[in-house]
């Protein structure tokens, strides 16, 4: 059995920029879903922000990122990332 993990980065308003940077460095495919395309209940100010995004390469590199909802507290130094399976 193979277990694939990914770093998941929690950001405030710049997840798309981060994902585009990782894609420019590592290549691969970028997939991103903005809050405006989901039924997440976020307000219009977050409609273009990322509810879920990922860059992955055929070689196995994978990083995920999203913009924390405006309704949640955010401190860049706390819970900035986690490992996802």
ABEGO torsion letter per residue (X at the ends): XBBBBBBBBBBBGAAAAAAAAAAAAAEEBBBBBBAAABAAGBBAAAAABBABBBBBBAAGBBBBBBBBBAABBBBAABGABBBBX
